[in-house]
């Protein structure tokens, strides 16, 4: 009798958890739809394309090299659109949301994104993100000479360390060879 009660309780618990997960998953579907995630992912690729175009304007390359860059960039973008499409990431992203947000928080997000302010955020955020990316790119360009100089100093230091290690290694090898030669000569003397 006790086993039947435990089995019944386990089934009720499993059904309750399943129903809760289904409700959370349904809420996430609605949230993702409201956030227009599919379009957001596409916009991300368009923004990347725009950034690549801006970068290529500042680079001194021949038209032939530019054509090669564009060809491979299109192929790379096609791969990313396929492998990293909204449909490809949706299930995993749902799990991330379920692991990091409570049912209540997901419900609150739904309420927010349904509000006029939430709708404004959704409409404006792609522009804010694009402008933020451009700002980050400009800041990185400004820092690039300093980073390159630092990298060159690091490489130079490492090379000096290797050169010094090799010379001391070479001295060690020479002493080692000399010791072996002496031992061999001494052994030969003893045997003769």
C-alpha positions in Angstrom: 0.0 0.0 0.0 2.8 2.4 0.9 4.5 1.7 -2.5 1.3 2.7 -4.3 1.1 6.0 -2.3 4.7 6.8 -3.1 4.2 6.0 -6.8 1.1 8.2 -6.9 2.9 11.1 -5.1 5.9 10.7 -7.5 3.5 10.9 -10.5 1.7 13.9 -9.1 5.0 15.6 -8.5 6.3 14.8 -12.0 3.0 16.1 -13.6 3.2 19.3 -11.5 6.9 19.9 -12.5 6.1 19.1 -16.2 3.1 21.4 -16.1 5.2 24.2 -14.6 8.0 23.7 -17.1 5.4 23.7 -19.9 4.0 27.0 -18.6 7.5 28.5 -18.3 8.4 27.2 -21.8 5.1 28.7 -23.2 5.9 32.0 -21.5 9.4 31.9 -23.0 7.9 31.3 -26.4 5.7 34.3 -26.0 8.6 36.4 -24.6 10.8 35.4 -27.5 8.0 36.2 -30.0 7.4 39.5 -28.3 11.1 40.3 -28.4 11.2 39.3 -32.1 14.3 37.2 -31.5 14.3 35.8 -35.1 14.5 39.3 -36.5 17.0 40.4 -33.8 19.4 37.6 -34.9 19.1 38.7 -38.5 19.7 42.3 -37.5 22.9 41.2 -35.8 24.2 39.8 -39.0 23.2 43.0 -40.9 25.1 45.0 -38.3 28.1 42.8 -38.6 28.0 43.3 -42.4 27.8 47.1 -41.9 30.8 47.0 -39.6 32.8 45.0 -42.1 32.0 47.5 -44.8 33.1 50.4 -42.6 36.4 48.6 -41.7 37.1 47.9 -45.4 36.8 51.6 -46.2 39.7 52.3 -43.8 41.9 49.5 -45.1 44.3 50.1 -48.0 43.7 47.0 -50.2 43.4 46.5 -53.9 40.0 46.0 -55.6 41.0 42.3 -56.2 41.8 41.8 -52.5 38.5 43.5 -51.6 36.6 41.1 -53.9 38.3 38.1 -52.2 37.4 39.5 -48.7 33.8 40.0 -49.8 33.5 36.5 -51.2 34.8 34.9 -48.1 32.9 37.2 -45.8 29.6 36.2 -47.6 30.5 32.5 -47.2 31.3 33.0 -43.5 28.1 35.0 -43.0 26.1 32.2 -44.7 27.7 29.6 -42.5 26.9 31.7 -39.4 23.3 32.3 -40.5 22.8 28.6 -40.9 24.7 27.3 -37.8 23.8 30.2 -35.6 20.3 30.9 -36.7 17.5 31.7 -34.3 16.0 28.3 -34.9 19.4 26.6 -34.1 19.8 28.5 -30.8 16.2 28.7 -29.6 16.1 25.5 -27.6 19.4 26.1 -25.9 18.5 29.7 -25.2 15.3 28.6 -23.6 17.3 26.4 -21.3 19.6 29.3 -20.4 16.6 31.4 -19.5 15.0 28.6 -17.5 18.2 28.1 -15.6 18.7 31.8 -14.8 15.2 33.3 -14.4 12.4 32.3 -12.2 8.9 31.8 -13.5 7.9 35.1 -11.9 10.8 36.9 -13.5 9.9 35.6 -16.9 6.3 36.7 -16.3 7.5 40.2 -15.3 9.6 40.4 -18.5 6.5 39.6 -20.5 4.6 42.3 -18.7 7.4 44.8 -19.3 7.8 44.0 -23.0 4.1 44.2 -23.6 4.1 47.8 -22.1 4.7 50.9 -24.2 8.1 51.4 -22.6 9.0 47.7 -23.3 7.9 48.1 -26.9 10.0 51.2 -27.2 13.0 49.4 -25.8 12.5 46.6 -28.4 12.3 49.0 -31.3 15.2 51.1 -30.2 17.6 48.5 -28.8 19.0 47.4 -32.3 20.0 51.0 -33.0 21.6 51.4 -29.6 23.5 48.1 -30.0 24.7 49.2 -33.5 25.9 52.5 -32.2 27.5 50.8 -29.2 29.4 48.4 -31.5 30.6 51.4 -33.6 31.8 53.1 -30.4 33.6 49.9 -29.2 35.2 49.6 -32.7 36.4 53.3 -32.6 37.8 52.8 -29.1 39.5 49.6 -30.1 41.1 51.4 -33.2 42.4 54.1 -30.9 43.9 51.5 -28.5 45.3 49.3 -31.3 48.7 51.1 -31.6 49.3 50.7 -27.9 48.2 47.1 -27.9 50.4 46.4 -30.9 53.4 48.1 -29.2 52.8 46.1 -26.1 52.6 42.8 -28.1 55.8 43.6 -29.9 57.6 44.3 -26.5 56.2 41.0 -25.2 57.4 39.1 -28.2 60.8 40.7 -28.0 61.2 39.9 -24.3 60.2 36.3 -25.0 62.7 36.1 -27.9 65.4 37.5 -25.6 64.6 34.9 -23.0 64.8 32.1 -25.5 68.0 33.4 -26.9 69.5 33.6 -23.4 68.0 30.1 -22.6 69.5 28.7 -25.7 73.0 30.2 -25.0 73.0 28.8 -21.4 71.6 25.6 -22.8 74.3 25.5 -25.3 76.9 26.1 -22.6 75.4 23.3 -20.6 75.4 21.0 -23.6 79.1 21.9 -24.2 80.0 21.2 -20.6 78.0 18.1 -20.7 79.8 17.0 -23.9 83.1 17.8 -22.4 82.3 15.8 -19.3 81.3 12.8 -21.4 84.4 13.1 -23.5 86.6 13.3 -20.4 84.8 10.3 -18.9 85.3 8.4 -22.1 89.0 9.3 -22.3 89.5 8.4 -18.6 87.8 5.0 -19.2 90.0 4.4 -22.2 93.1 5.2 -20.1 92.0 2.8 -17.4 91.4 0.0 -19.9 94.7 0.4 -21.7 
